Structure formats: structure tokens, C-alpha cells
Amino acid sequence: MGHDLQKIGTERTCECSPKHTCCLSAKEWLKNQIGVWKFAYEKRDIRDKTIHPATYPISLARRIIEQFTHKGELVLDPFVGSGTTLIAAQDASRNAVGFDLSPEYIELCQTRLAKNKGLLSGSSQHAVCNDAHNIPNYLRPNSVSLIVTSPPYANLLNRKRKNKSRRDRDNGQLGKVEQYSQDPRDLGTMNLELYTKKIGDIFEGLLPLIRPRSHCVINVPDMWWENERITIHVSLIEEMRMRGYELRNIIIWDRTNIVNRIGIFGWPSNYITMGVTFEYLLDFWRPQD
């Protein structure tokens, strides 16, 4: 066991009623029941795609964390990337562990956490460089209160950008391949069929780590490939159900407030909804044993 993860806190440090599933007030809970969520980026967020090509806002991760956990409980991100989940957990006084294949991203996580340490409230966050398949070697069964992650989106980024939906196509990304790596273990190098199976293998291994009726939220879009809609979210729902998870909610992440200068895509002959304007937050949980 590395990184002293056996010692990381997993129990509530709040004073909520034992019957409460989180620390939110009734007003905050009500806001989250609306199934379309919108977020803004802040200065601490990473928007430079040369640093990381696909990040979500700290505010998104924090909202999920505060909806499904109590202060002091343990959050897991098996594909931690730039470390946004860890920063959100730090802000919200939750313990957290994130894993990633890339030493560069783990170093980025650690740098961001160090800069953010003034906001610490008795919790700890760790970034570990390892394959997500190996996470069960680090954490105890029934110790995790929430999994929240944005995994690679199959081979969506592993092709040259065409920017058809952008009004200004040559925005610095045109013609570039933004995939994280070409490591054969990287889910972002795989076609949808293999990607789905590998995701299933990973999350089947994670299922015993999370407590019964604890949530697992996966952020994912669909994609277009050769004029065909590739329904990544449908494939993941079916696979996760086969691996023992129960789908509880589908939340739409409305990205229209952070997408600039959209072009007229498909007009006048081919109606296509632009995936850059929304993504899915797939909310599963581990059923009661």
C-alpha cells in the first residue's frame, strides 16, 4: 500500500443527522434536483488545452461531491487528470484520492493542491500515478463514499481536429490530435467496443470499494464519427448495469455559457445537435447488498 492510503479518513466529521445522505440544506438540495446543471470556470480552473485537453470546472466537481458525501468522507477519481476533483474535495473538506497513468498529470495535481492548501480543513488529498485497474490494491472495501470522474472519451480526441462546429475554425486546435498519450493502456486510444469493456473491467473492480447506496458519477459526451452519432453514454450505461451498478439519474451539463462563437453546423441539410454544448453526468450507485 503506497501513499499511506490505509490511513486516509473515510468517516463523517460533520454533525449531520445519521439519516442525512449529505450536508446540504433543503434549499441547496432542491437546486440540485433540477436535471440540467450549468457551471462557470474560475481562475483556478485549467483552460489551456496544451496543459490538459479536457477539463471540467471545479464548481462541477464540488457540486457533485457536496450532493453525495459528508465532510470527512472519501472521494475517489480513477482518472484524475489535472486534479480538478482533488481541488474540489479540498475546498469541500472531503478526503480524496485520484489516480492517473501520466506522471506529468500527477505532478500537475500535486502542484495545484499545494497552491490550494490554504483552504484545507482537516482533510487530505492524494494523487497516485498508477493504472486504474490497480486501485483495489490501495483502498479498503466499503471505504469510498463517492466516485466522480471524467474518463477519456474513447478515441474522440485521438484524431485531427476539424472544428466544424466553430465559427472560427482555426483557433489553435485545428488539425491537432489532442489525445493525452499513445500509451496502449490509455482508454483514449481505444475504439468504443474495447473502451466500453475496459471501463467495465475497471469499475467492476471498484464496486466493492464503495459503500452500498454510495454514488458513482461519470461525466461523458457522445461524439460524431464519419457522420454517425457514437452514443458513448448509452454504451456506458449498459456496461455499468452489467457490472453491478444501478443507474439513478442522468444529469445534463449545459455548457452553452462556456462555449464561444458556435458556427452553423449542418445547415441547411443535416440537423445535428452540437456535442460541445452539453455533456452527460451519469449517476449510478452500488445497490444495497
Legacy VTK file of the C-alpha trace (Angstrom):
# vtk DataFile Version 3.0
C-alpha trace
ASCII
DATASET POLYDATA
POINTS 289 float
0.000 0.000 0.000
1.584 3.270 -1.090
0.912 6.856 -0.122
-0.422 5.852 3.339
-3.885 5.491 1.832
-4.807 2.972 4.513
-4.730 5.885 6.963
-6.806 8.330 4.949
-10.041 9.420 6.615
-13.296 7.839 5.464
-15.807 8.764 8.182
-18.033 11.804 8.646
-16.622 14.738 10.546
-19.830 16.782 10.354
-22.706 16.908 12.839
-25.461 15.921 10.397
-28.212 13.502 11.356
-27.265 9.866 10.642
-30.240 9.724 8.272
-28.914 12.535 6.086
-27.018 11.473 2.962
-25.095 14.744 2.689
-24.541 18.083 4.420
-26.713 20.147 2.045
-29.570 22.335 3.219
-33.061 21.770 1.825
-32.634 24.809 -0.437
-29.365 23.524 -1.878
-30.832 20.038 -2.336
-33.791 21.479 -4.243
-31.489 23.302 -6.666
-29.730 20.039 -7.489
-32.999 18.262 -8.289
-33.285 20.287 -11.487
-31.765 17.901 -14.017
-29.912 20.488 -16.119
-26.822 21.942 -14.446
-24.749 24.907 -15.581
-21.321 25.971 -14.339
-18.741 28.688 -14.845
-14.976 28.350 -14.833
-12.851 30.317 -12.368
-9.215 31.442 -12.292
-8.045 28.214 -10.615
-9.504 26.110 -13.432
-7.221 24.941 -16.226
-8.450 26.135 -19.632
-5.186 25.845 -21.568
-5.581 22.729 -23.730
-1.822 22.380 -24.115
-1.739 21.612 -20.381
-4.761 19.300 -20.436
-7.166 18.911 -23.387
-10.383 18.126 -21.477
-11.106 19.557 -18.044
-14.311 20.188 -16.152
-14.892 23.095 -13.754
-14.033 22.883 -10.065
-17.601 24.032 -9.400
-18.985 20.945 -11.184
-16.903 18.514 -9.150
-17.699 20.324 -5.908
-21.447 20.271 -6.557
-21.366 16.508 -7.099
-19.165 15.974 -4.044
-21.419 18.042 -1.793
-24.561 16.328 -3.107
-23.382 12.794 -2.390
-21.000 12.944 0.583
-20.473 14.353 4.062
-17.432 16.258 5.258
-14.642 13.844 6.137
-15.745 11.064 3.798
-13.615 9.667 0.972
-13.942 10.608 -2.712
-12.226 8.659 -5.496
-11.372 9.792 -9.038
-9.898 6.878 -11.041
-8.974 9.162 -13.982
-7.873 12.269 -12.123
-6.124 14.093 -14.988
-5.352 17.679 -13.995
-6.681 17.151 -10.449
-9.925 19.131 -10.533
-11.729 16.562 -8.369
-8.982 16.760 -5.745
-9.154 20.568 -5.647
-12.948 20.444 -5.247
-12.623 17.881 -2.457
-10.036 20.053 -0.738
-12.376 23.033 -0.934
-15.253 20.960 0.464
-13.281 19.318 3.330
-13.525 15.835 1.868
-10.683 13.349 1.731
-9.865 12.279 -1.810
-7.630 10.056 -3.893
-7.025 10.364 -7.627
-5.196 8.014 -9.986
-3.705 8.618 -13.420
-1.294 6.914 -15.809
0.567 10.130 -16.571
3.414 11.236 -14.260
3.054 14.739 -15.735
-0.601 14.964 -14.702
0.152 13.623 -11.227
2.808 16.301 -10.843
0.270 18.887 -12.027
-2.220 17.628 -9.413
0.334 17.932 -6.661
1.304 21.452 -7.716
-2.320 22.574 -7.783
-3.044 21.029 -4.380
-0.010 22.733 -2.864
-1.155 26.118 -4.178
-4.648 25.486 -2.828
-3.566 24.240 0.612
-4.651 27.429 2.372
-8.228 26.191 2.001
-7.589 22.912 3.827
-9.948 21.995 6.670
-8.524 18.844 8.201
-8.888 16.715 5.078
-6.222 15.162 2.855
-5.953 14.584 -0.880
-3.545 12.298 -2.731
-2.604 11.895 -6.407
-1.211 8.480 -7.338
0.495 7.530 -10.601
-0.924 4.120 -11.434
-3.329 2.283 -13.699
-6.969 2.467 -12.587
-7.124 -1.347 -12.714
-4.803 -1.384 -9.676
-6.863 0.877 -7.400
-8.241 -2.052 -5.331
-4.654 -2.634 -4.159
-4.692 0.771 -2.447
-8.114 1.156 -0.799
-10.164 -0.907 1.610
-13.563 -2.392 0.683
-16.529 -0.213 1.689
-14.303 2.825 2.307
-15.294 5.096 -0.600
-18.391 7.305 -0.347
-18.282 8.686 -3.906
-16.593 8.058 -7.224
-16.629 11.071 -9.517
-14.638 11.200 -12.726
-14.400 12.275 -16.326
-12.653 9.385 -18.109
-11.150 9.606 -21.585
-13.952 9.630 -24.163
-12.912 6.545 -26.153
-10.879 7.723 -29.166
-12.751 11.038 -29.505
-9.562 13.093 -29.098
-7.308 10.651 -30.929
-7.823 12.222 -34.362
-7.093 15.528 -36.011
-9.472 18.307 -35.015
-11.707 19.628 -37.801
-13.615 22.228 -35.721
-16.671 22.077 -37.982
-18.909 23.483 -35.247
-16.669 26.512 -34.629
-17.287 29.835 -36.303
-13.535 30.434 -36.197
-12.196 27.026 -37.186
-8.508 27.878 -36.893
-8.468 28.567 -33.159
-5.162 26.904 -32.370
-6.711 23.423 -32.193
-7.448 22.897 -35.900
-5.612 19.858 -37.277
-4.202 18.830 -33.895
-4.502 15.457 -32.155
-5.234 16.290 -28.508
-5.232 12.760 -27.081
-3.472 12.541 -23.694
-0.996 9.857 -24.729
-0.457 6.882 -27.021
0.118 4.524 -24.094
-1.721 1.299 -25.089
-3.321 1.263 -21.617
-4.848 4.705 -22.247
-8.615 4.417 -22.774
-8.417 7.356 -25.165
-6.663 5.230 -27.766
-9.454 2.628 -27.950
-12.493 2.208 -30.166
-15.886 2.239 -28.460
-16.228 -1.542 -28.110
-12.853 -2.078 -26.448
-13.170 1.158 -24.444
-16.506 0.069 -23.002
-15.179 -3.322 -21.947
-12.107 -1.787 -20.287
-14.268 0.750 -18.447
-16.442 -2.122 -17.275
-13.424 -4.073 -16.025
-12.177 -1.065 -14.049
-15.497 -0.187 -12.454
-16.291 -3.796 -11.608
-13.078 -3.769 -9.595
-14.082 -0.513 -7.905
-17.581 -1.659 -6.931
-16.509 -3.432 -3.695
-14.639 -0.303 -2.609
-17.726 1.901 -2.480
-20.320 1.630 0.218
-23.802 0.315 -0.565
-26.013 3.108 -1.924
-22.960 5.297 -2.490
-22.798 7.059 -5.829
-20.554 6.908 -8.870
-20.879 9.870 -11.249
-19.271 9.673 -14.698
-19.009 12.736 -16.956
-19.088 11.804 -20.649
-20.288 13.214 -24.009
-21.318 11.465 -27.175
-19.379 12.082 -30.383
-19.768 12.201 -34.138
-17.635 9.937 -36.330
-17.993 9.884 -40.115
-21.446 11.484 -39.843
-22.643 8.895 -37.299
-23.566 9.625 -33.688
-21.472 7.434 -31.373
-23.515 7.093 -28.181
-20.822 6.689 -25.567
-23.271 7.406 -22.749
-25.605 4.588 -23.832
-22.719 2.104 -24.035
-21.529 3.089 -20.559
-24.992 2.785 -19.022
-25.443 -0.719 -20.424
-21.946 -1.814 -19.375
-22.186 -0.388 -15.860
-25.506 -2.150 -15.302
-23.940 -5.450 -16.363
-21.113 -4.833 -13.883
-23.466 -4.429 -10.911
-24.213 -0.692 -10.815
-27.703 0.809 -10.816
-28.406 3.940 -12.866
-30.091 6.552 -10.658
-30.076 9.775 -12.670
-28.925 11.342 -15.910
-27.990 14.992 -15.458
-27.333 17.251 -18.425
-24.327 19.534 -18.090
-25.392 22.590 -20.081
-22.164 24.067 -21.471
-23.684 26.828 -23.589
-22.395 29.566 -21.281
-18.767 28.465 -21.758
-18.778 27.722 -25.495
-17.858 30.692 -27.644
-18.607 31.555 -31.277
-20.513 28.474 -32.411
-20.830 28.077 -36.167
-23.893 26.990 -38.165
-23.293 23.247 -38.190
-25.132 21.162 -40.825
-27.379 23.920 -42.181
-29.457 23.652 -44.304
-29.470 19.920 -44.976
-28.236 17.980 -41.935
-29.592 18.738 -38.448
-27.051 17.842 -35.763
-27.011 18.910 -32.116
-23.533 20.110 -31.254
-21.919 17.947 -28.597
-19.719 20.820 -27.433
-22.798 22.491 -25.918
-23.748 19.705 -23.492
-22.443 16.570 -21.792
-23.921 13.872 -19.573
-23.393 13.288 -15.855
-24.320 9.630 -15.413
-25.222 8.973 -11.780
-25.002 5.338 -10.657
-24.842 3.773 -7.257
-23.913 0.452 -5.699
-27.219 -1.236 -4.791
-27.870 -2.320 -1.239
-26.425 -5.809 -0.706
LINES 1 290
289 0 1 2 3 4 5 6 7 8 9 10 11 12 13 14 15 16 17 18 19 20 21 22 23 24 25 26 27 28 29 30 31 32 33 34 35 36 37 38 39 40 41 42 43 44 45 46 47 48 49 50 51 52 53 54 55 56 57 58 59 60 61 62 63 64 65 66 67 68 69 70 71 72 73 74 75 76 77 78 79 80 81 82 83 84 85 86 87 88 89 90 91 92 93 94 95 96 97 98 99 100 101 102 103 104 105 106 107 108 109 110 111 112 113 114 115 116 117 118 119 120 121 122 123 124 125 126 127 128 129 130 131 132 133 134 135 136 137 138 139 140 141 142 143 144 145 146 147 148 149 150 151 152 153 154 155 156 157 158 159 160 161 162 163 164 165 166 167 168 169 170 171 172 173 174 175 176 177 178 179 180 181 182 183 184 185 186 187 188 189 190 191 192 193 194 195 196 197 198 199 200 201 202 203 204 205 206 207 208 209 210 211 212 213 214 215 216 217 218 219 220 221 222 223 224 225 226 227 228 229 230 231 232 233 234 235 236 237 238 239 240 241 242 243 244 245 246 247 248 249 250 251 252 253 254 255 256 257 258 259 260 261 262 263 264 265 266 267 268 269 270 271 272 273 274 275 276 277 278 279 280 281 282 283 284 285 286 287 288
